[in-house]
């Protein structure tokens, strides 16, 4: 029997991100916490990445920070247009598929001696996202079947 060592501790790595499902470009940020301020910072990063875009459509789940007063105020003068998914529809949230794949590659059955090694491995995954292009191309499709109710 093989034993996989594990760490204890309360260090946490908060990653917030967005993925362009057409190009598979990923923008990620690490912040102390994911809240309205860190969400606005992510949205600003997206705007900087696409300076020529008249509008940038971001499909978002119903997390509280997307609907916060600070984010709504920022969006009034932003090129970002949030499109909210229906509640309780994680299968429509394509970035959840990316997070699942990320956990499979980086977290599952891996031991990191230090938190720094863990953090570096997480960030290396996103820095080298092109290596996973084939797998992500099959996961991040927007080919949904519409079923009449």
C-alpha positions, 0 to 999 in steps of 0.5 A: 500500500502506498501512502501519500503524505499530506500537509497541515496548515491553514494557508490558502491560495485564492485564484480568481480567473476568466477564460476565453473559450474561443482562444483558450486564453486564461487570465488569473489573479491571486488575492488574499480573498475573493471579494468585490475589490479583487473582482474589480481588479480581475475585470480591469485586467481583462479590459487591459488585455483587450484594449480595442474591444468595445464591449467585453462580455463576461459570463458569471455565476451568481456569486455575491461579489459579482452583484455587489454595490462596488462591482455594479458601480464599476460596471457603469463606466466599464466596457465589461458587460456581465451576463449572469448564468441561471442559479444552480446551473454549474454545468453551464459555467465553463470555467468550472470545467477549467477549475476541475481540470486544474485540480485533476492535474495540479492537486490530485495525488500530488504532494507539495513539501511547502506552500510555496511549491504548491503555489508555484505549481498552481501558477505554472499550470496557468503560465503553461496553459498551452500545454493543455490546449487539446484537453481544454479544447474538448472540455470548454465547448459551448455546444449545449443542447437546448431542451424545450420545457 
